[in-house]
Amino acid sequence: MTSRVTPRAAPASASFVELFTPKLITILREGYGPARLRADAIAGLTVAVVALPLSMAIAIASGATPAQGLYTAIIGGFIVSAFGGSRFQIGGPAGAFIVLVAATVHAHGMEGLFLATILSGLFLLVTGLLRLGVYIKFVPYPVTVGFTAGIAVVILSSQLREMLGLTLAVPEPGPLIEKLPVLWQALPGIDPATALLSLGTIALIAGIRKLRPQLPALLIAVASGAALVLVFDLPVATIGSKFGGIPAGLPVFSLPQMSLSRIVEVLPSAVAFTLLGSIESLLSAVVADSMTGRRHRSNCELVAQGLANIASGLFGGICVTGTIARTATNVRAGAHGPVAGMLHALFLLAFILIAAPLAGFVPLASLAGVLAVVAWNMVERHAIAGLLRLAGGDAVVLSATFLLTVFRDLTEAIIVGVALGSLLFIHRMSKTTAIESQPPIVVDDRADDHGSRRIYEARGASNPEVVIYRISGAFFFGAAASVGLVLDRIPDTHKMLIIDFQAVPFIDSTAANTIGALVRKGARRGVKVVLAGTSRDMRRELFAQGVKPPLVGYSRGVAEAMLHLGDRKRRQGAA
């Protein structure tokens, strides 16, 4: 197993080279010997065994061929590991993309999919080079849980026809609401052999994972289904009968048809691929970090994902992203670094070159069973139960994201989910901001035994001309209105208003503008406004908004502000 280490954050002033150096270079600089190569080879072989049936199953469900799924895992997986910012990331086709890829193929054909994949790669490349990777990770947890569960439902619904061997009178609709009635009408024509084969695949996977979890359950289940088809000549659909098998080699470089109008047509799909791919890949890298204690380079990872998608589209593959399950398998198998991911791609290439004819016997029902298990595992049941028990804003965000993913569109679900999550965060932050009045104070300036000035606060002393308010929490646009309302209600009988900012971590321009309006209002009424306890950043924001009250700053707060004013009055009197 990979040893755990303490995560090290990249310094804020990290250079461009440091931020975009692939982890492969880092590993080689540390020293790479036979023992580490052996560990990576074992891990790579383990991941390849898992990736083999998954890559074919995901491609078929996406409307592509099983060969395209393998091309994606080989080409994309090699590039992600060779140029990525994570030691353990495994790239390839992912179940989360099934819905988007299938919709793109349906709307724009395979050439449109290739073009959208290449454009997505360019967008990912630019996103990484602009160092925007850190912001992509700011997706609320309920959103990721909701769209992952929604994708799982869509994946499962897309496999019902293959699992049951149904023959539809019309083309299978994409939307779930339209799909279910069509499947229900075709249900009497269920094929017993296909249904038993898919259910047997699911049962075998579940049994192996429970009794012998160290064995490659997915590969064993698919190979068992292929053996049954070969031995008993079962009348079920196979890769060979539907796709003519898998070519024994990689495709040649091919540039898809490009024109301005064509690019505009596939642009929404490319943007959706970029959004989901960046979230999925960085989430996968974070999972690897949590398992190993390492720290990935998010922007370097996005650059690698961009290069992988460009190459995949040019060589007949589909979308590439970081895959959580395969990455976790890589870590558990004892991988040392990116070489494991590169070897996983080479092992898959060896399968195409040597054993491609055997793939023709793989039944589609077994691959559908594999995807059914994948869909089940995608649903974070404990997380959903915990969020729904809260019955608050997080539950609303989760439910909205899930329902929009299932019944509308994945991109729309993510955008709405992030927007709702942001509003929820603003609301919660505004609730943490408080303003309260403080008792009037008298500040006495005395000398201690060493002759140094000390500050004495006599709280509760009568000083009717001075009123003090203390703000605590983030003072930003979400709380500015409520704070401003309290301050506006201060009676005109006071000659001085002191606002204590010591418990305020930051202010924004809206809050600074609120304070500016208060200062101007006080000047018209003859009330002096004093801001105490402001930091340098706060003063910079206040000055930028034109706020220049008589006194801004003095980190020791109200007492020193009062003392300073007292000193100034004495100096004015002496003059």
N, C-alpha and C positions, 0 to 999 in steps of 0.2 A: 504493500500500500504506500501511497505517497505520504511522506512525513508532513506533519502539520507545522507551520511556521507562523510567526506573528505577522499580520498584514502590515505592509508599509505603504503609507500614502505618498504619492508623488509630490515633491515640493511644488509650491505655487509658482515658482519661477523656473519650472522645468523647461528645458530647451525643446525646440521642434524635434531634434534628433531623438531626445530621450522619450518624448511622447509617442513617437511613431516608429520606434525600433521594434521589430517583431520579436515575440518571445522566443522564437527559434534561435535568433542571434544571441539572445541572453543566455539561453541554455548552452549553446556551443561555447560561449565565452567562459562559462563556469567550468567547462571540461566535460566531455562526453565520451564515456568509455564503453566497453563491451557489456558490462553489467546493466548499464542504463539502456543500452540498445536492446538487450534481451527483455527487460521489463516493458519497454515500449512495443516490442514486437508481439509479446503475449497480449498486451492490452489492445493493440491494433487488430489482431486476429479476433479477439473477443467481440470488439465493436463491429467488425465486418460481418460476423455471424448474425448479429442483431440487425445490422443495417440492410443486409441482403433482402430478406422478405419485406421489410418495412419500405424500402425504397421503391420496390415494384408495386406494392399495394397502394402507397400514397400516389404514385404516378397514375395508376389505373383509375383511382377514385377522382383524380384531378382532370380526367379526360385526356390524358397522355398515354403513351405506351410504357410497358414495364422497362423497356430498354432506356427510355428517356429518364426514368427514375434512377437507374444505375449510372447513366452518364452524369447526372447531377451530383450523385454521391461521390463519384470518382473525381471529376474535374473540380467541382465546387469544394468537396471535402479536402482535397489536396491543397488547394490555394488558401482556404481558410486557415488550415493548420500551418502552412508555410509562412504566411504573411500576417497572421492574426496577432492580437494583443493578449490572448489568453493561452496559458500553457495547455489546457485540457479541452478546449472547444472542439467539437466534432460538427462539421458542416454537412449539409445535405438537404434533401427535400423534407419538409415538415408537414405534419397533419394540419397545423393551423392554416396552411396556405391552400388546402384543398378547395375551400369554398371560392376563394378569390381566383385561383387558377382555372377552375372549372368554368366560372362565369366569364373569364377572359377568353378562354378557348371557344365557348359557345358564341360570344359576341363578335370576336375578331379572328377566329381561326388560329391555327398553330403558328403561322407567321406573325400574327399579332401578338401572341404570347411571347415569342422570342424577342420581338422588338420591345415589348413592355418590360421584360426581364433585363434587357441591356440598359434601357433607360433607368430602371430602378437601380441597377448597379452604378450608373453614373451619379445618380442622386445620393446614394449611400457614400460613394467616394467623396463627393463634395461636402456632405454632412460631416464626415470624419475629418477632412482637411480643415474645415472651419471650426473644429473643436466643439461641435454641438452635442457630442455623445453624452456629456454629463447631464444635459437637460432632458434627453429622451428618457432617462431613467426615472424622471419625476412623474411617473404614471401611478395614480393611486392604486393601492392594493385591491380594493373592491372592483376596479375596472378590469385588472388582469384576471381576477378570479371569474368575473362575469363573462368576459368575452371568451375565455378558455372553456368554460362550461357550455356556452352557446355554440362554440365551434364543435364541441364534442357531440352535441345533439344533432347538429347538421351533418356531421360525418356519419353518425350512426344511421340517420334517416337515408343518407345517400347509398348505404350498403344493404338496405333491406331487400332491394330487388335481387342483388347478386346472392345474398344469403338464402333467400327462399326460392330462387330460380323462377321468378315470375316473368311472364310474357305480357308486356303492356300493349294495349291497343293503340296507344298514342305515345309520342315521345315523352320521356319522363320529365315533368316540370322541375324547375329549380327551386322555387319558393316552397317552403314546408307546407303552407296552407293549401297550395294547389297540388302538392305531391301526394299527401296522405290520402285524399279521396281516390286518386288514380291507383295507388297501391292497394287500397281496400277493395276496389272493384276487381282487381286482378288476383286477389287472394285465393279464390277457389282453384286457380290454376297452379298452385304451389307444386314444385317438383320435390318429391320425398328424398331422392338421393342427394340433391343439392342442399336441402335443408339439414339433413342428417350430417352431411360432411361439414357444413359450417358450424353447426352446434357441437359436433365432435371436436373440431379444431379449438373452439372456445373452451370446452371442458378439458381438453388435453393441456392447453396452456395453463389454465387455472390449477390443474392437478400437479403439473410439474413445478410450478412456482411455489406450491404449498409443500410438496414432499421433497423435491430436489431443486431448490432455488438456484443452485450453482450451475445448473444445466441451461443451455440456450433454448428456452421453451418455444420461442417463435419459430426458429429454424426447424426444430424437431417436429412441431405441429404441421408446418407447411410441407416438409419432406415426407411425413406420414401420409398426408393427403395425396401427394404426388405418387407415392408408392401404391396406394389403394387404387388410384386411377389406372396406373400402369398394369397392376396385377389383375384387377377384376374388370378392366375396360369399362369403367363407369361412364354412363352417358351424361357427363356434365361438361360445362364450358371450362376450357383451360387456356393458358397463355398461348399454347400452340394453335388451338382451334380458333381463337379470336384475333390474335396478333401475329400468328405465323412464327412464334418463337422469338428468340433474342439474337441479334447479329453477334458474331464472334469477333468483336473489335469495336473501336471507337469511331464515331462519325468524323467526317472531314469538316474543316472550317467552312462556315457558310454565313454570309451576311444577309440578314432578312431584308425584305423589300422596305425601302425607306423613302418617305416623302413628307413634306410638311403636313399635309392633310392626314396622312397615316399616323404621324407622331401625335397630332392633336387628338385623334380618335382613341389611342391607347394611353394617353397621358393620365387619365384618372386611375386606370389599373396600375400604371407605373408608380404613381404616388401612393396608392394603397399598398403595393408591394413594399415600398420603401418604409412606410410607417410601421407596418406589421413586422417587416424583417428587422428593422432596427430594435424594436421593442423585444422581439423574440430572441434575437442573438445576444443582446446585452443582458436580458433576464437569464439566459442560459449561462452566460459567463459569471453572473453573480452567484448562481447556484453552485458552479464549480468553485468559486472563491469561498463560499460558506462551507464547502466540504473539505477544502484543503488548507484554508488559512492564507492562500495567496491573494494577489490583487491584480486584476487585469487592467489593460490599457484600453479604455472604452473607444477612444477615437481611432487608435490603431486597429481595433477590432472592426470598426465600421468601414475603414478603408479596405481591409481584407474582404469583408462581405461584399463591398462594391466590386472589387476585382473578380471575385468568385462568380457573381451574378453576370457580369459582362462576359466572362469566359464561358459560362454555362449557356447563355443565350446564343453565343457564336458557334457552339458545338452541339446544338440541338437539345440542350437540357432545359429544365424548368427552374423555378425560383430556388435559391439557396439561402439557408439561414442556419443559425446555431440551433442544434437540437438538444433539448434538455435531457431526454431519456438516454440518448446515446452518449452525451457528454458525461452524465452521471455514471453510466456503465464504464466509460473510459477511466474515470477516477477510481471507481471501485475495483477495476481490474489491475490497478497498480501502475498506471502510466506515469512516466517521469516528465514528459514534455510534449511538444508539438509533433515530434517524430512519430508518436503513436497514431495521431490522426492522419499523417501522411501515409503511414504503412497500411492503415485501414483502407484508404483509397486504392493502394496498390493491390491489396488482397482482393478487393472487389473487381479490379481490372483482371486479375488472374482468373477469377471465376468466369468472366465473360470470355476470355481467351481459351479456357480449357473445358469448362463444363456448361457452356451456353445451351447445347442441345437438351440437357436435362431439364432446363427451365420450362420447356414446352409442355411438360406433363403436370406442371403446377396448376391445380384447380382454382378458378377465380373464387369459388366459395370459401376455400381456405384462406385466401388473402382477405376476403371480406370479413371472415372471422377474426383475423389478426387486427384489422382496423376497428372492429367492434371492441376488442380488448383495449386497444389504444384509446378509443373514445371513452371507455369506462375509466381508464387510469387518468385521463386528462381532467376529469371532474374532481376538484378539490372539495370533497364532501364535508370534511371537518371544518374547513375554512368557511364554506357556505353556511353551515349550521351556526357557526359562531357569529358571522356577520348578521344573519337574519335574527338571531336572538337579541341583538342590540336594538332592533326595531326602530332605528333612527335614520340619520342621513346616509350612513354607510350601506344600510339595507336598501335604501332607495337607489343609490348609485349602482349597487350590484344588480338589482332587479331590472333597472332601466337598460344597463349594458347587456345583460343576458337576453332580454326580450327583443331588443333592437338587433342583436346578432342573429337570433333565430328567425325573426320575422321580417327584418328589413335588410340591413347591410352592415358588414363588419366595420368598414371605415366610419360609417355614420355612428355606429355603436361606440367606437373608441372616442370619437370627437365629442359626442354628447356625454359620455361617461367622464371624460377628463374635465369637461366644462362643469358638470354637476359636482365633481369632486373638488374643483377649484372653488366653486361657490360655497361648498360646505366648509372648506378650509378657511375661507375668508370670514364666514359667519362665526366659526369657532374661535378664530383669532380675535375677532372683535369683542367676543364675550370675555376674553382674558384681560382686556383693557379696562381699567377702572380709574375713577377720579374721586377723590374725597377731600373734604376740607380738613385742615389742621388747626389746632388751637393757636391763637396769637402768641408770639414769642417776644421776649426781651433778651437782647444779646449784650453781654457785659464783656468789655475788653480789659483783661487784667494781665499781670505778669506773674509767671511762676517763679520758683526758687532760682532758676538759671537765667532769668531775665527774658525768657521767650514768651511771645504772646500766646495766650490760650483763649479758647472760645467756650463760653458758658451759656447754655440754653436753659432758660427758666420757662418750661412749658406750663401753660395755663395762666401765665401772667396776663394782665389786662393790657391790651394794645388795640383799641377799637379802630384805629386808622389803618391797620394792616390786616389783610386777609391772605391766607396761604392755602393753596390747593396742591395736592400731590397726585401725579399721574403715574400709574404703574401698568406695565405691559407695552406691547408694540403699539405705537401711535401712528396709525396709517389710515388710508382712505376709508377702510371698513369701520373704523371707530371714531373718525374725525367728527362726524355729525353729532354723535351722542356726547362727546367731550365738549364740543363747541356749544351745544345747547346748555350744558351745566354752567360753563363759564359765562355765557351771556346773561344768566340769571343773577349774577353777583350784583348786589345793590350799589348805588352810587355814593353811599355814605362813607365808603372807604377811600383812603387817599393812595393806597398802594396795594397792588396785587402781586403776590409772589407765586410763581408756578414752579414746583419742584420736579425736575426731570431725572432725578437720580435712578429711579426704578424703571426708566424707559430705555429699552435696548436700541431702538432706532425710530426715526420718523421719516415720512415720505413728503413729497411736495404738497399733497393735499393737507396733511397735518400742519406743515409749515405755513401754508396759506391761511388755515384756520387761526393759527396764532397771530399771523400778520393782521388779519381782520380785527382780532381782539385788541391788539396793540393800538391800532388806529382808532378803534372805538373808545378805548381808554383815554387816548390823547384828547379826543373831543370832549370828554367828560371830566378831564383833569385828574384821571387816575393813572398813576405810574405803574407800568407792568414790568416786572423783573423775572427773568428766566434763570433759574438756578440749577446747577447740576447737569448742564448740557455737555456733551462730548464734542470733540473736534468735528466729527462727521455731522452731528446735529447742527452745530453752528454754521458749517459750510452750506447745509441745506437751507437753513433759515436765511442766511445772507443771500443765497441765490434767489430766494423768493422776495427779497427786499425787506426782510424783517430785521430791524435794528433797534431793539428796545434799549433802555438805558444800561442794562447790564445783561450780558449773555455769557454764561459759563460758570467757572469756579466749581470744580468737580466736587468739593466738599459740601455743596448743597446750600440749603436755606440759611443755616447759621452763618456761614462765611459770607453769603450774599448780604445779609443784614449787617454784619460787621463791616463789610466794605462800604456799604452805604453810610453807616455811622461815621467811618473815617472820613469819607468824602464831605459829609455835612460839617464835621469839625474843621476840616481844611478850608471849606468855604466860609465858615464863621470867622476863622482866624484871619482870612484874607480881608 
